[in-house]
Amino acid sequence: MEDRLSRTLAQLAAEHRVPGAQLVVVLEGERHSVAYGVRDAATGAPVTRDTAFPVGSLTKPFTAALAMMLVADGDVDLDEPMRDQLPEFGAGRLVTLRQLLSHTSGLPSDLPEGSERTTDRARWVARHGREADLAHRPGTVFSYSNVGYLVAGRLVEAVTGMDWREALEAVLLAPFGRRPGYVTGPDRGERTVALGHAVQAARDRVVPIPEQDLPEVEMPNGSLALSAEDLAAFAELYFAGCRDPRPLGRATADDMCFDQLAAVRIGPYGMADGWGLGWARYEDGPADVYGHDGTGDGTSCHLRFDPVCGNAVALTANGNAGAALWQALGPRLRELGLPVGDRPEPGPPAAGEFRAPDGCLGHYANGDTEFAVVRGADGGLLLSFGGQPHAELLCRPDLRFVMRELGGGARSPGRFVTDQDTGRIGHLQITGRLAARIKDEGGPAA
């Protein structure tokens, strides 16, 4: 098995020009682990099975698990408004921990520009966690939120009396037997961490990225550096056959793998099919697969697991084409009987096939992030920031679209969402982040 995995990883990594990667498969009770390439293209230092990779948003399930352990101990209530437990959180009069962990809190997707300069999470939450800062009414829609996990990390600090990192290591990781690295903060830990890399195809260059651009205040969102073996071992705690998933506990592990979005009006289109408490849910044939993705500066990491069958796969990659590597790996994994939940989104329509309605045009906002959808010179839709076109929106008749960055950049799935009461388009959703219409506008792009 490991020879086959090693050949597959080497082939696909080379095809996508990913300098280094790790792949772990857990199948039929056996864990198979392989590593490929270099952790730093400049030095040629090799990737080993123990090399830590910046896992980005795969940090979030660890923060969720830590918070859920406090729930299990009776220190935190999942469904009570958080104001009593976290007085500085003004929106806590309306928001619950369950909503934070399932991205239904209504908090903005990203931090306001400039607010990340503080390293004090309590101060940040007091300034930017007010009811007035909510982008959506809590509990009504899914909108992926880095801010929500910053607040969850702050709740952990308030309840434990430790900072987030201390609590994570003492309560979760040390009992679990794992030693993390970090990509931000004054102490990065003792692990050897792979660098991210930018592939410059036009110049035939692969350039190391020496630092991850993550503010210290956002450590609960995306600061961990772990190996694929670390990720796979964490997934194994959620297997139904794991009778004693210490330090989580069986009930906590099961609760985290239960979809929370049954009553939510707008789901996580472009990211997953549902969301538990920290984990995304993906439909893949008869199986429900759970997991999460994490991207950083020149890194891409992915984890999927089937808690019923007890199978898992973890990939870490240190190139900006890591997501494409993951997509290419999917069919190979299915041949092994490993569903990964990722299905290709519908492609863009043929040129001139469909003209998006004028009802799509207008200004949309999520927190401080505001953009406009305007009509391009060819009649298609453009997404613009600050009056400057940023991407094409290649729209289909069902109002789903492919966002293609101008200049041949990345593609992302998205959709326009109509309001149930008025029938008008009220929201725009791109990779799970939901923006509300704030103003109508027509006319050609400037």
N, C-alpha and C positions, 0 to 999 in steps of 0.2 A: 504493500500500500504506500509506504513512504517513498519508494522509488518512483512510483507513478505520480504522486503528488509533487515530488521534487522536479520531475521533468515538466509537468504542467506549469508549475509556478515559474520555472526558469524560462520556458517558452513564452508565456504571456507577459512576463515582466520585460523581457527583451523586446517583444513586439511593441509594447507601450512605453518603452524607454524609462521604466521605473528602476532606479539604481539598486534598491534593496527592498526585501519584503520577507514576511513570515506568514506561514499558513498552518493552521492547526485544524484537524478534523477529529471530532469525537463521534464514533460510529460503532454500534453494537458493543458498547462498553469499553472500547479501546480508544486511546488518544494517540493520534499520529501527528507529528510535528516536523516541519521542514523550514529551512531558512535559505535565503538567496541573496547574493550580491553584496553591496557595500553600504555602510551607514553614513559614509561621507565620501562623495565622489572625488573630492580634492585630495584626500589622503589615502583612499583605497582601503580604509579600515573595514573589516568584514562585518556583516550582520551575523550574529549568532542567535541561538534560540532564546537567549536571555536578554538580548538587546531590547531596551525600552524604546517605544515609538510614541511621539505625541499623539494621543488618541482623541483630542478635541472634545466634541460633545458626547463621546462615550464616557466622559466623566459624569454626566448627569445621572445615569442609573446607579452609580456608586453613591452620589448625594441622596438620591431617592431611597436607596436601601438604608442608609444611615438614618434618615428621617423616619422611615418605617420601623426601625428598631426602637426608636423613641416612642412611637405609637404603641408598639407591642409592650413596652415597659409601663405604659400608662402615663407617660410624661407629656404626651401631645395627643390632641384629639383631631382625627382626620376631618371631621365635618363641622366643627365649631369655628365660627369666625375667629381670625387669628389675633385680633386686637389685644385681647387680654394676655396672650402669650408673647406678643411682640408689639409693645405699646408704640414704638416709633413708626410702625407700619400703618399709615393712615388708612389705606385701602383695606386693611385687615378687618375693618368693620363689616366688609362684604365678602372678603376672600377667605377660602379655607385651604388647608394643606392639600386636600384631595385635588382641588382645582389647580394648585401650583404644580403638582407632580404630573397631572394629566394635560397640562397646557390649555386649560379652560378657565384660567383666572382672569382673563381680560387684560392682563398687563402687556405692555408693548413688547415687540419681538427683541429689540436691541436697546442698548443704553443710549441716552442722549449724548450727542457729541460733546466732548470736553468733560463729561461727568465722571469719566473713568479715572481721572487723575488722583482722586482720593483712594487710599488703601483701607479706609475705615468703613466696613460694610454697614454698621449701625448708622453712621452719619449719612451714607449714601441712601439707605432705605428711608430715613427720615425726610430727606430732600426730594426723593424721586419716587416714593411709593405712596403718594397721596391718592385719594379717590379721583382727583382731577387728572391724574396721570393715566388712568385706565383707558385703554384703546377700545374695549368692548365690555358689555355687561357680563360680569362673572357668571360662569356656568352655562352660557348660551351657545358659544361657538368654540371650536378649536383654533388656536393660533399659536404656533410654536414660539416660545418665549424664553430667551436667555435671561431676561430680567426675573422671571418667575423662579428660576433656579438660584439666582443670586439671593433672592429673598429666602428661599428654602435653606440655603447655606447659613444665612444670618439667623434663622430660627434655630438651627442646630447649635449655633454659638450661644444664643440666649439661654437655651435649655440646659446645655452641658457645662457652661462656664468655660469652655475651651474655644480656641479659634477653630475654624472649619478643618484645617489640615490636622491639627492635634486630635480632634474628635474622630476624623476619618481613620487615622492610623490607630488610635487607641481602641476605638469601639468596633471597627469593622475590619481593617486590613491586617492588623497584628494578629488578632485571633484567627483570621482566615489564612495567615501564614504568607502574606504577600508584602513585598517591599516596593513602594512606588518611586518613580522619579516625578519631577515637576518641570514645567516649562516657564514658570514665572515665580516671582518671590525671591527673597534674599538667599534662601537655602533650597537648592534644586534637588537635594537628595544624593544618594551615592550611586544610583544606577547610571550606566552608560546609555546615553540617549541618542538615537539616530537624528540626523539633520533632515529637514525637508529640502526638496529640490525643485527648481523650476526648469522645465524642459523648454528650450528655445529652439523649436524645430527649424525655423527659417535659417538660423545661424548654426544649426547642428551642434548645440551646446546644452549641457546639463549643469546648472549653476546651483551650488549649495546655498541654502538660506540659513544663516547662522543663528537667528533668533526667531521664536514664535511671537507674533504681535498680539499678546493677550495681557490686558491690564490685570494687576494683582487683585483688584476688587472682584474680578470675575473668576477667581479660582474655582468656586463650586460649579461653574458652567463647563470648564474645558481645560483644566490645568494639568491633568494627570498624564504621565508617560508610563506605559505598560507594554509588556510583550503580548504576542498572540496567545502564548500559553497562559499568561495571567488572565486574559479575557475569557478563554475557554474554561478555565477552572472556575471563574466567577459564574459563567453560564451553568455549569454543572450543579451549582447550589439550587437551581430552579427546576431541576429534573424531578418529575413526580416520583421516580424511584429512589431519590436521595432522601432517606427517611429522617436524617438528622442533619439538615443543611446549616450547621453552625458557621458563623454566629447568627444567621438570620432567623432560624426557626421555620418549621414547615408552613404554618399559617401565613406568616409574613411573605414567604416566597410565593405562595399561591395567590395571595391578594395582589401582589405586584403584577402578576400575569393574568389579570382579569380586565377585560376591556371596560373602560369608564365612559364611553361616548354614546351609549344607547339613547340618551335624551338630548344629545347635542344636535343643533340644527345644521351646522356646517362642520364637516369632518376634516381629516388631515390629508386632503387631496394633494398628490405630488410627493408625499412622504411615505404614507403607510395606509392601511385599511382600518386601523383603530389604534387606541392608545390605552395602555394600562397605567400603573403608577410607576413611572420611570421608563417603562419599556414600550416600544412601538409594537403593534400587532400587524402581521402580514398574512394575507390569505394566499395559500399555494396548494391548489387542489383540495383534497379533503383535510389537509393539515392547517392548523394555525401555528405560525412561526412567530417568535418574538425576537427582539433584538434592537439594535441602534447603530447609527453611523456616526462617524466623527471625522471632520476635516479640519486641517490646520493650514499653515503656510507651507505648501509643498508636501503635505501628507494627507493620507486618506486611509481610514481604518473602519472595519465592518465586523459586526458580530450578529449571528443568527443562531437560534436554538429552538428545538421542538421539545417543550417540557414534557409532553406525553410519551413520545418515543425515546427520549433521552439522547438525541443527536444534536451536534453543534458544529459550527464552523466559524473560525476567526481569521481575518486577514488584516495585516498591517502593511502599509506601503509608504515609502518616503519619496514619492514623486507626485507632481500635480496631475498626472494621468492615472493615479491610483483608483479613482472611481471607475474609469473605463476598464481598467484591469479587473475590477470586481465584477462588472457587468459581463465581461468576457468569460470569467470564471464560472458564472452561474450555470450554464449548460453542462459544463464538466462535472460540477457538483451534483447536479440532478442525475447524471449517469450513475453516480455512486449511491443514489437513493437519499440525497440530502436536499430537501426543498429549502430555498433561500428567500422566497417571498417576493423577490424583485421581478417585476414584469415590465417589459418595455412599454412606455407610454405611447399613445397614438402619435404617429409622425405628423409633420406639418402638411397641410393640404397642398395640392399642386398649384402653381402660380395661376392666379385668376379664377380659381375654383370657387371661392367664397369671399364675399365682401362683408366684413363684420359690421353690424348695425351701428348707427350713430349713438345709440344708447350706451355703448362701451366707452365713449369719449368722456373725459372729465378728469378731475383731480381726486386722488385717493391718498389716505394717510394711515399710518400705524405709528402711534406715538409721535416722535419728532421727525420720522421719516415720511416725506411727502413726495409724490411724483405725479406726473400727468400722463394720460393716454391721449394721443393726438393722431390725426390722420396724416400719413406721409404723402409725398408727391405722387406715388403710384397708387394711392387709395388704400394701402394697407395701414396697419396700426403700428405706432411707435411708442415706446415707453421712454419718457424723458425725466431727467433730474435737473433741477435748477435751470430749466429752459434748454438743456442740451440733450439731444437724442442719445439714448443709451443702448436700446435693444429693439429688435423687431418682435412683434407679437403675431405669430402665424396662427390665425384663429380658424377653428372648425365650426360647422353649423351648430354643434351643441355647446358652443362658447368655451370649450377647452382650447388651450393654445400651447404652442411651444415658444418660449422666450429665447431668442437667439441674439446674443450680444453682437453689436456691430463690430465689424472688423474680423469676423470669423471666430468669435469667442465662444464661451460655454453655452450650452443649451439647458434650459430648465422647464419643467412642466408647470402649467398654471391654468386658471380658469376664471371667468367672470361668473358671479353668483347673483341671481335675481332675488329680490325681496319678496317674501311670501305674501305680504299684504298688498303691495302696490304693483307687483309684477315688473318693476323697473330693476335695472342692474344696480345693486347696492354695494357690492364688494368685489374686490379683486384678490385672488389668492395665488401666490407663487411659492412653490416648495413648502407648503404648509403655513406660510405666514399670511395673515389675513389683513387687508387694508380696506377701510370703509370709504365710500365715496363722500367727499366733502363739498364738491362743487361741480356743476356741469360745465362743459366747455366743448366747443366744436371748432371746425376750421382746420386748415392745413398746418403742418409743422413749420416752425420758424426755420 
